[in-house]
Amino acid sequence: MFETHLTVIGRVVTDLRRRVVGDQELISFRVASNSRRRTGDGTWEPGNSLYITVNCWGKLVTGVGAGLYKGAPVIVVGDVFTSEYDDKEGVRRSSLEMRATAVGPDLSRAIVRFEQPQPRPAEPTADESEAADPQDADADTDGAEESTGLPLSA
């Protein structure tokens, strides 16, 4: 109810880290979002930067693991929170983290090809297997090469 929703546009700046937590898989990585601003003379100078650790759970693990890499331009949407911990010297520290609800490539800075997992074909039932005649299947494939495609002059 009191989550802080945020959209971050940036680049993946670490290798993806995949691990198992309890009985669930987690992929985490850091994103840097760097701003630039135009000066009075028309040149650009670096502005502020935001570094955030992104945690991906559930269905995001498969897509993020297959599609992202260090340096990839991304758009990440999720809930932001502060994680507190003690470092090696015992000093209390905090870091900004996001539990991602959506992660995608930034298409203004990349060209991508989307792939959708194909559903597995249904296994034929015993009745369907008996009804299929292997000789008919051979006859159908003999003429298949002739009927597919357009002529070169088309």
Buried (B, 14 or more C-beta within 10 A) or exposed (E): EEEEEBEBBBBBEBEBEBEEEEEEBBBBBBBBBEEEEEEEEEEEEEEEEBBBBBBBBEEBBEBBEEBBEEEBBBBBBBBBEEEEEEEEEEEEEEEBBBBBBEBBBBEEEEEEEEEEEEEEEEEEEEEEEEEEEEEEEEEEEEEEEEEEEEEEEE
